[in-house]
Amino acid sequence: MRILALLLALAIFGGCTTVLKVTEAPTPEIPNKPVDVWLLPIEGFPPEYARELEKTFSAELGLKVRATVHTGRTAKMYGPSGQMIAERVRDDLEIPIKRLYNLTPKTIFIALTRDDLNGEDGGTRFVFASHFPPERLSVISTARLNDASYGKPDTPENTRLRLYKMVKKAIGLQYYGYWRSTDLKSVMYSPIMSLDDLDAVGTSF
């Protein structure tokens, strides 16, 4: 009887061990590494563009780049002209940014919108991007990055390359602290006043 009971116990515990190994879920990745760059696509921004930027800059720069789910748009973000106002976006994102995880004093934030963008002072008809060093935040718009906005056939590959340059410039300014450059071969070239300027600049820092 003792032998039978021992064999039965071994069978039960052995079976339990086998079952645990089969059904045990893989350990989820713990997001404990500080995030260097948070991408914040605002509602309406193509999610595939945000994912592409996340993968591209993570691989190219060796930074931890993460994209959030869409951030909501609010009426407060817009001016009387109907354009999105960069300073208002900055103010509206203050609380959502504080709720992000794994922030460090060096983490930067890049808001991405497809809406036409301008500054509060309205000194220009539009801007491609606005940068706010104290908040380590840049706001970038794709509204004027596509050829269709200028009555030409749309070329998504051109739009993606232009967006890549604008985001890389923001990373250079906000994360690495690079100065704006007068070298047209540098992605840090400034000022960019037209698509011709943007198309002419290089892709390296």
C-alpha positions as CSV (number, residue, x, y, z in Angstrom):
1,M,0.0,0.0,0.0
2,R,2.8,2.4,0.9
3,I,4.5,1.7,-2.5
4,L,1.2,2.2,-4.3
5,A,0.6,5.5,-2.4
6,L,4.1,6.7,-3.2
7,L,3.7,5.9,-6.9
8,L,0.3,7.7,-6.9
9,A,1.8,10.8,-5.3
10,L,4.7,10.9,-7.8
11,A,2.2,10.6,-10.6
12,I,0.1,13.4,-9.3
13,F,3.0,15.9,-8.6
14,G,4.8,14.8,-11.8
15,G,1.6,15.5,-13.8
16,C,1.2,18.9,-12.2
17,T,4.8,19.8,-13.0
18,T,4.2,18.8,-16.6
19,V,1.0,20.7,-16.8
20,L,2.7,23.9,-15.4
21,K,5.4,23.7,-18.0
22,V,2.9,23.5,-20.8
23,T,0.5,26.1,-19.7
24,E,2.9,28.6,-18.1
25,A,2.6,31.9,-20.0
26,P,5.8,33.6,-21.2
27,T,7.1,36.3,-18.9
28,P,6.1,39.6,-20.4
29,E,8.8,42.1,-21.1
30,I,9.0,44.6,-18.3
31,P,9.3,48.1,-19.7
32,N,12.0,49.2,-17.2
33,K,14.5,50.7,-19.6
34,P,14.2,54.5,-19.7
35,V,12.5,55.8,-22.9
36,D,14.6,58.3,-24.8
37,V,12.0,59.5,-27.3
38,W,8.3,59.4,-26.9
39,L,6.3,59.9,-30.2
40,L,2.8,61.2,-29.6
41,P,0.6,60.9,-32.7
42,I,-2.3,63.2,-32.4
43,E,-5.7,61.8,-33.5
44,G,-5.8,61.6,-37.3
45,F,-2.1,61.0,-37.7
46,P,-1.4,57.8,-39.7
47,P,-0.5,55.1,-37.1
48,E,1.7,53.3,-39.6
49,Y,3.9,56.4,-39.9
50,A,4.4,56.4,-36.1
51,R,5.3,52.7,-36.0
52,E,7.7,53.2,-38.9
53,L,9.4,56.1,-37.1
54,E,9.6,54.1,-33.9
55,K,11.4,51.2,-35.6
56,T,13.6,53.3,-37.8
57,F,15.1,55.5,-35.1
58,S,15.3,52.7,-32.5
59,A,17.5,50.8,-35.0
60,E,19.4,53.7,-36.5
61,L,20.2,55.7,-33.4
62,G,20.2,53.0,-30.8
63,L,17.7,54.9,-28.7
64,K,14.6,53.5,-27.0
65,V,11.9,55.1,-29.1
66,R,8.2,54.4,-28.2
67,A,5.0,55.6,-29.8
68,T,1.8,56.1,-27.8
69,V,-1.7,55.4,-29.0
70,H,-3.4,58.3,-30.5
71,T,-3.6,61.4,-28.3
72,G,-6.9,63.2,-28.6
73,R,-7.4,66.5,-30.3
74,T,-9.2,69.3,-28.4
75,A,-10.8,72.5,-29.6
76,K,-8.2,74.4,-27.4
77,M,-5.5,73.3,-29.8
78,Y,-6.8,75.5,-32.7
79,G,-6.7,79.2,-33.5
80,P,-9.4,81.3,-35.2
81,S,-7.9,80.4,-38.6
82,G,-8.6,76.7,-38.1
83,Q,-4.9,76.0,-37.9
84,M,-3.5,74.0,-35.0
85,I,-1.4,76.3,-32.8
86,A,1.9,74.7,-31.6
87,E,2.0,76.5,-28.3
88,R,-1.6,75.3,-27.5
89,V,-0.6,71.8,-28.4
90,R,2.3,72.1,-26.0
91,D,0.0,73.3,-23.2
92,D,-2.6,70.6,-23.8
93,L,-0.1,67.8,-23.8
94,E,1.4,68.8,-20.5
95,I,-0.7,66.4,-18.4
96,P,-0.7,63.4,-20.9
97,I,3.1,63.7,-21.0
98,K,3.5,63.5,-17.3
99,R,1.5,60.2,-17.3
100,L,4.0,58.4,-19.6
101,Y,6.3,55.8,-18.0
102,N,10.0,55.5,-17.7
103,L,10.8,59.2,-18.1
104,T,14.2,60.7,-17.3
105,P,15.4,64.3,-17.3
106,K,16.6,63.6,-20.9
107,T,13.5,62.1,-22.3
108,I,12.1,64.1,-25.2
109,F,8.6,64.2,-26.7
110,I,7.6,64.6,-30.4
111,A,4.0,65.3,-31.1
112,L,2.9,64.3,-34.7
113,T,-0.1,65.8,-36.4
114,R,-1.6,65.8,-39.9
115,D,-3.3,69.2,-39.2
116,D,-1.9,72.4,-40.6
117,L,0.3,74.0,-38.0
118,N,1.3,77.6,-37.1
119,G,2.6,79.6,-34.2
120,E,0.6,81.7,-31.8
121,D,2.1,84.9,-33.2
122,G,1.0,84.0,-36.8
123,G,4.2,85.4,-38.2
124,T,4.2,83.0,-41.1
125,R,1.4,81.3,-43.1
126,F,2.3,77.9,-41.6
127,V,5.2,76.0,-40.0
128,F,6.4,72.5,-40.6
129,A,7.4,72.2,-36.9
130,S,7.8,74.0,-33.7
131,H,10.4,73.2,-31.0
132,F,10.1,74.0,-27.3
133,P,13.5,73.2,-25.5
134,P,12.3,73.9,-22.0
135,E,9.6,71.2,-22.3
136,R,11.9,69.0,-24.5
137,L,8.9,68.9,-26.9
138,S,8.6,69.3,-30.7
139,V,5.4,69.5,-32.7
140,I,5.6,68.3,-36.3
141,S,2.9,68.5,-38.9
142,T,2.7,66.5,-42.1
143,A,0.0,68.8,-43.6
144,R,2.5,70.6,-45.9
145,L,4.9,67.6,-46.3
146,N,2.9,65.9,-49.1
147,D,2.9,66.9,-52.7
148,A,-0.9,66.8,-52.9
149,S,-1.1,70.0,-50.7
150,Y,0.6,71.8,-53.6
151,G,-1.6,70.5,-56.4
152,K,0.8,67.8,-57.4
153,P,0.4,64.0,-57.6
154,D,0.9,62.6,-54.1
155,T,4.1,60.6,-53.5
156,P,3.9,58.9,-50.1
157,E,7.6,57.9,-50.2
158,N,8.5,61.6,-50.4
159,T,6.2,62.4,-47.5
160,R,7.9,59.7,-45.4
161,L,11.4,60.9,-46.2
162,R,10.4,64.5,-45.3
163,L,8.9,63.4,-42.1
164,Y,12.0,61.3,-41.3
165,K,14.1,64.4,-41.7
166,M,11.9,66.6,-39.6
167,V,11.8,64.0,-36.8
168,K,15.5,63.4,-36.9
169,K,16.2,67.1,-36.7
170,A,13.9,67.3,-33.6
171,I,15.9,64.5,-32.0
172,G,19.1,66.3,-32.9
173,L,17.9,69.5,-31.3
174,Q,16.1,68.2,-28.3
175,Y,18.0,65.0,-27.3
176,Y,21.5,65.5,-28.5
177,G,21.5,69.3,-28.2
178,Y,22.9,69.9,-31.7
179,W,22.9,73.4,-33.1
180,R,21.0,74.4,-36.2
181,S,23.3,74.3,-39.2
182,T,23.9,76.3,-42.4
183,D,25.3,73.2,-44.1
184,L,22.7,72.0,-46.6
185,K,24.1,68.5,-46.3
186,S,23.1,68.3,-42.7
187,V,19.6,67.3,-41.5
188,M,20.1,70.1,-38.9
189,Y,20.0,72.8,-41.7
190,S,17.9,75.8,-40.9
191,P,15.8,77.7,-41.8
192,I,13.6,75.4,-43.8
193,M,11.1,77.6,-45.6
194,S,9.8,75.4,-48.4
195,L,9.6,71.8,-49.5
196,D,12.5,72.5,-51.9
197,D,14.6,73.4,-48.9
198,L,13.5,70.2,-47.1
199,D,14.2,68.0,-50.1
200,A,17.6,69.5,-50.6
201,V,18.9,68.9,-47.0
202,G,20.8,65.7,-46.1
203,T,19.8,63.0,-43.7
204,S,22.9,62.9,-41.5
205,F,23.6,65.1,-38.4
